[in-house]
Amino acid sequence: MARSTEKRGLGRGLSALMADIDAGGDTPTPTSAAGVQARPDRTLPIEDLRANPDQPRRMFRDDELRELAQSIEEHGIIQPLIVRPDPNDSTKFQIVAGERRWRAAQMAKLHDVPVVVRDFDEDELLQVAIIENIQRSDLNPMEEAQGYKQLMDRFGHTQLELSTAMGKSRSHLANVMRLLQLPDEIQTMVRDGQLSAGHARALLTANDPIALARRAIAEALSVRAVEKAAKSSAETGASGAAGKRTPSEKDADTRALEADLTAALSTKVSIDHNTQSGTGKISIHYKDLEKLDDLMKLLSAP
């Protein structure tokens, strides 16, 4: 099926965007992805910079900003911010990567900040903002998973492309993205730090994941304990429903396979398995023709 438009934001290549981010990241060693020291193009008055209105990260913790501001007061800004000319005001610049440093610099009462100027288009701007957030060490697992999903859904990147460019294993990406299959209440628990990613993954096979999640928090259960409880509940449910299972009542292994395939294809996958005959069918859902085109290319790739 032909597509009316090309994929957006892939012109410069994901690795090139990654190199730009690494050259202006928050890490203390000022090197690019190629190992070349990152040098600012210039310094700009702090009032000439504007935040990116489409910045995916909306929350900046005051205590972290104060800590960074103190470091900036003592050592200055080690890594330059990445900016682009503001499309709405030719006298200003829009922050592509480094808004946290910009905010902390204001707290430290700096007048100028070092910058690297790049001519990003709108799609590249959003990709860089997402990737920079994914790279942050304090990112919670749900934010990381949502970042990968955005890159795959909006820009057509595959798990293999992301794992190669970002130096992460494909299994890591798949495991992180499986968390998006959890109920919203559990995702909120992970975002708030009440549950770890390990706890959340163990809940994927539970018959009643929300009840088990609440119990895990109340009793401070270990990941291993949650895994055992999830397995026990799945086995109990399977034995209690033997011979009576309806199409909507799937065993834990089937649900786990559905979650793995959903993460791998970045779209909903349903498995209907007949335990008596051993036959079944797999249904792959898509939201529009563009997604169907992506799926056809992925499934037909050598």
C-alpha positions in Angstrom: 0.0 0.0 0.0 1.6 3.3 -1.1 1.9 6.1 1.4 1.1 9.7 0.5 4.0 11.3 2.4 7.4 10.2 3.5 8.2 9.6 7.1 9.0 12.7 8.9 12.1 13.7 10.7 14.5 11.0 9.4 16.4 13.2 6.9 19.4 13.8 9.1 19.4 10.4 10.6 18.8 9.3 14.2 22.5 8.9 14.9 23.2 12.5 13.8 20.6 13.8 16.2 22.0 11.7 19.0 25.5 13.2 18.4 24.0 16.7 18.7 22.4 15.8 22.0 25.5 14.2 23.4 27.5 17.3 22.5 25.2 19.4 24.7 24.0 17.0 27.4 24.0 17.3 31.1 26.8 14.9 31.7 30.0 16.3 33.2 32.3 15.2 30.4 31.9 17.6 27.5 32.3 15.2 24.6 30.1 14.4 21.6 29.1 10.9 20.5 32.2 10.8 18.4 34.4 11.6 21.3 35.1 15.2 20.2 35.1 17.9 22.8 31.9 19.9 22.5 32.6 23.7 22.1 30.0 26.4 22.2 29.4 28.4 19.1 28.9 31.5 21.2 27.4 32.9 24.4 24.0 34.5 24.5 22.2 36.7 27.0 20.0 34.5 29.1 17.0 36.7 28.3 17.4 36.0 24.6 16.5 32.3 25.1 13.0 30.9 25.0 11.8 27.5 26.3 10.5 25.0 23.7 6.7 25.1 24.0 6.6 21.5 22.9 9.1 20.2 25.5 7.9 16.8 26.5 9.2 17.2 30.1 6.9 19.6 32.0 8.1 19.1 35.6 11.4 20.5 36.9 11.9 19.8 40.6 13.0 22.8 42.6 15.5 20.9 44.7 17.2 19.5 41.7 17.3 23.0 40.1 18.8 24.5 43.2 21.5 21.8 43.4 22.3 22.4 39.7 22.3 26.2 40.3 24.9 25.7 43.1 27.1 23.7 40.8 26.8 26.3 38.1 27.8 29.0 40.6 30.9 27.1 41.5 32.0 25.6 38.1 29.9 27.4 35.5 28.0 25.6 32.7 30.2 22.8 31.5 28.0 21.7 28.6 26.6 24.3 26.2 22.9 24.4 25.5 21.6 23.4 22.1 19.4 26.2 20.6 17.9 27.1 17.2 16.7 30.5 15.9 13.2 31.1 17.3 10.8 30.7 14.3 8.5 33.4 15.8 11.1 36.0 16.7 14.3 36.5 14.7 16.0 38.2 17.6 15.6 35.3 20.0 16.6 31.6 20.2 14.6 28.6 21.2 16.1 26.0 23.5 16.3 22.5 21.9 18.2 20.8 24.7 19.2 22.2 28.1 16.2 23.9 29.5 17.1 22.5 32.9 20.5 24.2 32.7 18.9 27.4 31.5 16.5 27.5 34.5 19.3 26.7 36.9 21.4 29.4 35.3 18.7 32.0 36.1 18.7 30.9 39.7 22.4 31.3 39.8 22.0 34.8 38.4 24.1 34.2 35.3 23.8 36.9 32.5 25.1 34.8 29.6 25.1 31.0 28.8 27.2 29.0 26.2 25.2 27.7 23.3 25.6 25.6 20.2 23.2 26.8 17.4 21.6 24.2 15.2 19.0 24.7 12.4 16.5 22.0 13.4 13.1 21.7 11.7 10.0 21.0 13.8 10.2 17.2 13.7 13.9 17.2 14.5 13.3 19.6 17.4 10.7 17.2 19.0 12.9 14.2 18.4 15.9 15.8 20.1 13.7 16.9 23.0 12.3 13.4 23.5 15.7 11.7 23.2 17.3 14.1 25.6 14.7 13.3 28.2 15.1 9.6 27.6 18.8 9.9 28.4 18.3 11.6 31.7 19.4 9.5 34.7 16.4 10.4 36.8 13.8 9.5 34.3 11.2 7.0 35.6 10.5 3.8 33.6 7.1 5.0 32.4 8.5 8.3 31.1 11.2 6.2 29.3 8.7 3.9 27.8 6.5 6.8 26.6 9.5 8.4 25.1 10.3 5.3 23.0 6.7 5.0 22.0 6.6 8.6 20.8 9.7 8.1 18.7 8.3 4.9 17.1 4.7 6.1 16.6 5.4 9.6 15.4 8.6 9.2 13.5 8.6 5.6 12.4 11.7 4.5 14.2 12.0 0.8 14.9 13.2 -0.8 18.1 16.3 -1.9 16.3 17.1 1.7 15.2 16.5 3.0 18.6 18.6 0.3 20.4 21.5 0.9 18.0 21.5 4.7 18.1 21.0 4.9 21.9 23.3 2.0 22.9 20.5 0.0 24.5 19.7 -3.6 23.9 16.6 -4.4 21.9 15.4 -6.6 24.8 15.7 -3.6 27.2 13.5 -1.5 24.9 10.9 -4.3 24.6 10.8 -4.8 28.4 10.4 -1.1 29.1 7.7 -0.7 26.5 5.8 -3.7 27.9 5.0 -1.5 30.9 2.6 0.5 28.7 0.3 -2.5 28.7 -0.3 -2.2 32.5 -3.5 -0.5 33.8 -3.2 3.3 34.3 -3.3 3.0 38.1 -0.2 0.8 38.1 1.6 3.1 35.6 0.9 6.0 38.0 2.4 3.9 40.9 5.6 3.5 38.8 5.7 7.2 37.9 5.4 8.1 41.6 8.1 5.7 42.6 5.8 3.4 44.6 6.7 0.5 42.4 9.9 -0.3 40.5 10.1 -1.4 36.9 10.9 -5.0 38.2 7.7 -5.0 40.3 5.7 -3.7 37.3 7.0 -6.3 34.9 6.1 -9.1 37.4 2.5 -7.8 37.5 2.0 -8.2 33.7 1.1 -11.9 34.2 -1.1 -11.5 37.3 -4.8 -12.2 37.1 -5.6 -9.1 39.1 -2.6 -6.8 38.7 -4.1 -3.8 40.4 -4.9 -5.8 43.6 -1.5 -7.3 43.6 0.2 -3.9 43.1 -1.7 -2.5 46.0 -0.6 -5.4 48.2 3.0 -5.1 47.0 3.0 -1.5 48.2 1.2 -2.1 51.5 3.4 -5.1 52.4 6.6 -3.8 50.8 6.9 -7.0 48.8 10.1 -7.8 46.9 10.2 -8.3 43.2 10.6 -12.0 43.7 7.6 -12.1 46.0 5.5 -10.3 43.5 6.6 -12.7 40.8 5.6 -15.7 42.9 2.2 -14.2 43.8 1.6 -13.4 40.1 2.4 -16.9 39.1 0.3 -18.4 41.8 -2.7 -16.3 40.9 -2.3 -17.1 37.3 -2.1 -20.9 38.0 -5.1 -20.7 40.4 -7.2 -18.8 37.8 -6.2 -21.3 35.1 -7.1 -24.4 37.2 -10.4 -22.8 38.4 -11.4 -22.0 34.8 -10.3 -25.3 33.3 -12.6 -26.3 30.5 -14.7 -23.2 31.1 -12.5 -20.4 29.8 -14.2 -18.0 27.5 -12.3 -16.2 24.7 -11.7 -13.2 26.9 -10.2 -15.3 29.7 -6.6 -16.0 28.6 -3.9 -17.7 30.5 -0.8 -15.9 31.7 1.5 -17.2 29.0 -0.9 -16.0 26.3 -1.1 -12.5 27.8 2.6 -12.3 28.2 3.1 -13.3 24.5 0.5 -10.6 23.5 2.5 -8.0 25.5 5.8 -9.0 23.9 4.3 -8.8 20.4 2.6 -5.6 21.1 5.9 -4.0 22.3 7.8 -5.4 19.3 5.3 -4.2 16.7 4.3 -1.0 18.6 0.6 -1.8 18.1 -2.0 -3.9 19.8 -1.7 -7.7 19.1 -4.4 -10.2 20.2 -3.8 -14.0 20.4 -6.8 -16.4 20.4 -5.5 -19.9 21.3 -7.6 -23.1 21.4 -6.0 -25.2 24.2 -7.8 -28.4 23.0 -6.8 -28.3 19.3 -3.6 -26.3 19.7 -4.7 -24.0 16.9 -5.4 -20.3 17.0 -5.0 -17.0 15.4 -3.1 -13.7 15.9 -4.8 -10.4 15.2 -2.7 -7.3 14.6 -4.6 -4.0 15.1 -3.7 -0.7 13.4 -5.1 2.8 13.8 -4.7 4.1 10.3 -3.3 3.3 6.8 0.0 4.8 7.6 0.5 2.4 10.5 -0.6 -0.5 8.3 2.0 0.5 5.8 4.6 0.5 8.6 3.5 -3.0 9.7 3.7 -4.4 6.2 7.2 -3.1 5.7 8.3 -4.4 9.1 6.8 -7.9 8.6 8.2 -8.2 5.0 11.7 -7.1 6.0 14.3 -9.8 5.3 
